[in-house]
């Protein structure tokens, strides 16, 4: 029987060919815990239920050209018309949260 493309794995030049020992889930969690402990602590922000967040339309609006990550726009658009208003509401909630912290 011949070897198929799915059976063979071709490594890029210079790639390590030795096998690493399997890591258990417990070892992965312990490693992640150690790495997270090294990071500086950030102040926790309260969770926000974005889908239930009330939308407001403060006037007047200012038209701007804004470049956003494609996946962010796709996520907002999946909920249908009004995605720009929802993006504005998220920005409004952020600004309001920052005002209360000061």
N, C-alpha and C positions, 0 to 999 in steps of 0.2 A: 504494500500500500504506500502511496506517495504522501509526502508531507504537504499539508495545505497551508495557506497563508495564515490561517487562524492558529495552526499548531506551532508555528515558528514565531519567535520574538526576536526582533532585530534591535540591538542596542546601538545608540549613537556612538560615534568614535569617542574614546576616552571615558566611557561610562564604566562605573564599577560593576564587576561581574559577580562578586561574592554575594551570597545570600545573607541578609540580616536576620537575626533571630526574631521570631514572632513576639509581638508585644501584647500583653494582655490588656483588657479594658481597665483593670485596676491600675496597672503601670502607666497607662496613658493619662488617666485621671490624676494620678499622683504627680506626673510631670507637668500637667497643665496647672495644677494647684501651685506647684513650685514657681512656675513662670509667672502666674498671676500675682503671686506674693511679691515678686520683684518689681512690679509696676507701681508707679505712684498711685496713691488712693485718690479717687475722684469723689466729689460729693454726689450722693445718689439723688437722682431726679425722680419725682413721683411718676408712676406709670400713667400713660394717657391712652384712653380708648378713642383712637382716631376715628373709628367708624361712627361713634355716637356723639362726636364733638359737634356742638352747635355751630352753624355757619352764620357769620354776620357780614354785612356789607357796609363798612364805614365809607362815607363819602368825603371828599372827592377821591376818585381813583387816579393814579398816575400810570400812564402807559410806559412800559420799559421793554427793552429787548434783553432777554435773559437766557443764558445757555444753561440747560440742566442735563444731567446724565440721562441717557435714553431709557434706562431701566426705571428710573424714578418717574419719568413722564408716563411710561407704559403702565406702571402701577396705578397712578392716579386716574388715567384714562379708562382703566378696566371697570370703573364704577359708573361710567357713562358721562353724559353731559354735565357740565359744571366743574370739570376737573381743575380749571384755572382758579375758580373760587375756592376749591378745597386746598389747593396749594397756598393761596393767599391766607386761608384760615390757619394753616399750619404755621406759616410765617408769623401771623398775628399772635398765635398762642405762644410762640417762642419769645417774641418781643415782650408780651405781657408778663411772661414768667421771668424774664430778665429784669423788668422794672420792679417786680416785687422783691427780687433778691438784693436790690440796692437800697 
